[in-house]
Amino acid sequence: MSRVLVTGATGFIGSHVVEPLRAAGHEVRAVGSRDGDLLEPRVIEGLVEEARADALVHLAWYAEPGAFWTSDRNLRWVGASLDLLHAFAAAGGRRAVVAGTCAEYDWSHAFLSERETPLAPSTLYGECKLSLHRIAQRWGALSLAWGRVFFLYGPGEHPARLVSSVASALVRGRPAPCSSGEQVRDFLHVADVGRAFAALLDSHVEGPVNVASGEGVSVREVVTTLGELAGRPDLVQLGAVPQRPGEPPELVGDIGRLRDEVGFTPAIGLREGLERTVSWWLEHSRQT
């Protein structure tokens, strides 16, 4: 098995990638925020030299809810990621799996396919992720797989994101104002996201792969289910928040490559995943 360097290992996705990699027999060097600033080239060189890995899972990026869409920090992460990939290849690394995003696609399309859907990001975040992928792919020094993550959720998620903002409010007995919730999205539990990245590393698949459930569900259904599971449906305030301008009505991922080529299918259904999330917030609220 491989020696695997995982960046962003203490982040929301990263904390769910390390365990399945180790379970598969890999030796993992997990790099988190305490290991240094990856925006510093010297830090990257030191970590790569110390890890001596032949495989890389690169998950680190700026991800502050709301702000990450337009932040100029995305520009710095393109450069830092290229430095990391270059240092990794120069040290003998062979296989890299990098976290991309469904925001690379043209969101005027409802069903997003790696082979058919045009790429036309509407945000700086999506543009920077796509640019990194294109440069790394054109460079061609590594066996490169690119996991395009859709709408993940689960325990430990930042409380400013949709599912956790609603769940955390409900378990504390507070109102949860939401939009009308008519928009349809493809939600995937973060534990499945982590296992998908581990499976992608162990496959021979290259290029973009959607990391999604393949099923669309309305935001209304998600938040009303959270209300039911938390026992406080009365606190879910649909329509209290205006719909964001330009909000796409439907975004669902084609998981054909993930299922047929990587050999991975999600194990956690939406209701089960939401129940786990509510349970985590209930426990967390007792501790704070």
Salt bridges, closest charged atoms under 4 A:
GLU27 OE2 - ARG3 NH1 2.55
ASP35 OD1 - ARG29 NH2 3.45
GLU50 OE1 - ARG29 NE 2.77
ASP54 OD2 - ARG94 NH2 3.35
GLU104 OE1 - ARG148 NE 2.97
ASP106 OD2 - HIS109 NE2 3.84
GLU157 OE2 - ARG161 NE 2.74
ASP192 OD1 - ARG195 NH2 2.81
ASP202 OD1 - HIS26 NE2 2.59
GLU228 OE2 - ARG271 NH2 2.65
ASP234 OD2 - ARG232 NH2 2.82
GLU247 OE2 - ARG185 NH2 3.01
GLU247 OE1 - ARG244 NE 3.29
ASP260 OD1 - ARG259 NE 2.90
GLU261 OE2 - ARG115 NH2 2.65
GLU261 OE1 - ARG257 NH2 2.91
GLU272 OE2 - ARG276 NH2 2.68
GLU283 OE1 - ARG286 NH1 3.16
